[in-house]
């Protein structure tokens, strides 16, 4: 079997490095998403709840005045 990367082990090493890079960036992206979700201000949380339909406009306005 002919390998374009110079040898059997070199080919496997190439794919292991590629997989490692993909996993690194995936973990970095997911970690950033988890951290940023915990830093929402009360107003941002309230806006998200209103957008999801969890609270009515009247409830939103009332709660907004309280914060």
C-alpha positions as CSV (number, residue, x, y, z in Angstrom):
1,X,0.0,0.0,0.0
2,X,1.5,3.3,-1.1
3,X,1.3,6.2,1.4
4,X,1.7,9.8,0.3
5,X,3.0,10.9,3.7
6,X,6.2,8.9,3.5
7,X,5.3,5.9,5.6
8,X,2.6,4.0,7.5
9,X,3.2,5.7,10.9
10,X,3.6,9.2,9.4
11,X,0.2,8.9,7.8
12,X,-1.4,7.9,11.1
13,X,0.4,10.8,12.8
14,X,-1.0,13.2,10.3
15,X,-4.6,12.1,11.1
16,X,-4.0,12.1,14.8
17,X,-2.7,15.7,14.7
18,X,-5.7,16.8,12.5
19,X,-8.1,15.1,15.0
20,X,-6.3,16.8,17.9
21,X,-6.6,20.2,16.3
22,X,-10.3,19.7,15.6
23,X,-11.0,18.5,19.2
24,X,-9.0,21.5,20.5
25,X,-11.1,24.1,18.6
26,X,-14.3,22.2,19.4
27,X,-13.5,22.2,23.1
28,X,-12.5,25.9,23.0
29,X,-15.8,26.8,21.3
30,X,-17.9,24.8,23.7
31,X,-16.1,26.2,26.8
32,X,-16.6,29.7,25.5
33,X,-20.3,29.1,25.0
34,X,-20.7,27.6,28.5
35,X,-18.8,30.5,30.2
36,X,-20.6,33.2,28.2
37,X,-24.0,31.7,29.1
38,X,-23.2,32.3,32.8
39,X,-22.4,36.0,32.4
40,X,-25.8,37.3,31.2
41,X,-27.1,40.3,33.0
42,X,-30.6,40.1,34.6
43,X,-32.0,42.2,31.8
44,X,-30.6,39.9,29.2
45,X,-32.0,36.9,31.0
46,X,-35.4,38.7,31.2
47,X,-35.3,39.4,27.4
48,X,-34.5,35.8,26.6
49,X,-37.4,34.6,28.8
50,X,-39.8,37.0,27.0
51,X,-38.5,36.0,23.6
52,X,-39.0,32.3,24.5
53,X,-42.6,33.1,25.5
54,X,-42.0,32.1,29.1
55,X,-43.5,35.5,30.3
56,X,-46.0,37.9,29.0
57,X,-45.3,41.5,27.9
58,X,-46.9,42.8,31.1
59,X,-44.8,40.5,33.2
60,X,-41.7,41.6,31.2
61,X,-42.4,45.3,31.8
62,X,-43.1,44.8,35.5
63,X,-39.9,42.8,36.1
64,X,-37.9,45.2,34.0
65,X,-38.9,48.1,36.2
66,X,-37.9,46.0,39.3
67,X,-34.4,45.5,38.1
